[in-house]
Amino acid sequence: MKAMFKLVAAASLCAALTTGSVLAQPEREPVTSISQLLERVRTDSRDAAAENQRRLQEFRSERGQQAARVAQARSELAGLEAIARNNQAQFDQNQARIEELAAELRTAQGSFGELFGAARQSAGEFGSLIEASLVSAQHRGRHEALLELAESQTLPERRELDLIWQTMIDEMNAQAEVVTFNTNVLGLGEGSPVSVTRVGPFDAFAQDGGVKYVVWTSDEQNQGAGYRLSVLGTQPPGRVMGMAQSLINGQPGEIVAGPVDPSRGALLAIYKEVPSLTERFEQGGVVAVVIAVLLVFSAIFGVFRIVALLLASSGISAQKRRSTASASNPLGRIMLAYESVKDRSLETIELKIDEAILRETPKFEFGLNFLKLAAAVAPLLGLLGTVTGMITTFTQITLFGTGDPRIMAGGISEALVTTVSGLVAAIPLLFIHSFAASFARSAQQSLEEQAAGIIARHAEERGDA
């Protein structure tokens, strides 16, 4: 019985595997006997065989259709190839005819062909110069007719030849002008025209919340965009910008000093490579950061000490005008020390006052040695950065040679920037230390003078003078 059940189960599994991806059947009643299971397996096998036979018939019928489609495609391909051969033959014939006509044209032109060729070459060269000229920012599209003439294959007309020298004269006149006009500038005006002042073909500056230099450049990433006005990435120094403002504010006919870039933008473009103050500081590396931190901390501490010494000096001055001693200021504390021993001998009083002065002295001198040390360490840190920068430079020379100065620029920049940073930090720290030490000596001297006066008055009152 068990063997029979296993055989039926195997048959059921084979039938299930044979059916493959048959659509899911609706849920049927569970089998209650082996005969029912065997009958269900037979039924499923018949259904699977019928389904497979139906699919086979569909494939055979579609195979004929696919063959017809392939034959149709091959026929269309043959027709297109024939058309292509005809077109190629026509193209070769047209090309030969063009060459014959070109030869006839050259023969008919004679010596004029070379003349018109020179005219087209001049038109192309001058058209490129006109397009790159800053004057074209005001008079746009002047170069298009010249470039069309340069690319033309026909004989130029008198009007086209006159256009060359007329455009040259217009360019020469415009190069002598200082004019203001409104136009769009990339990066200014949010798409609206702004006021632009042009100084011949040399430089131009726009007004949009301030004076800014603009340049007439082409978009390197988008070659078809042509030339356009855009804000100079790094503006010149303030003196040059001030001269530009004076030129803009000048009245017609007035002679004013204004900036002129004889290189027509090359010198202004150099400012893009000039590092800003932040970039120069970053070139100093870690040593420059350490110097900056030392300067900031020492300067804050020094200013705090100067303020404390000024307050102490102010308290001493206020105490001089009062006869009642107060413990809130150094002189008052010395007077209180005298009050505590004024009934004793003069030697005891002197010792007690000296002791009080000695207690106040460290308060005045607190932090002065640190300021002196910081002022001395800052240039040493700069020297350290100089040495590390030169080591970097020599390493680059060893690896890459001296052919490209840019390779050595990083190490040299680090060496020089750290040296400057050390000196810049040391100079103000020396001044702060000098002021703090001067205020401390002044306050200490004032205490000693007042102490000597107290002892002198006490000796006079006791008749010990």
PyMOL commands that set and color helices and strands:
alter all, ss='L'
color gray80, all
select helices_A, chain A and resi 2-19+34-109+111-132+134-137+142-151+158-175+189-191+223-225+238-249+266-270+277-283+285-320+330-341+346-365+368-400+405-461
alter helices_A, ss='H'
color red, helices_A
select strands_A, chain A and resi 178-183+194-199+203-207+211-218+227-231
alter strands_A, ss='S'
color yellow, strands_A
deselect
rebuild
show_as cartoon
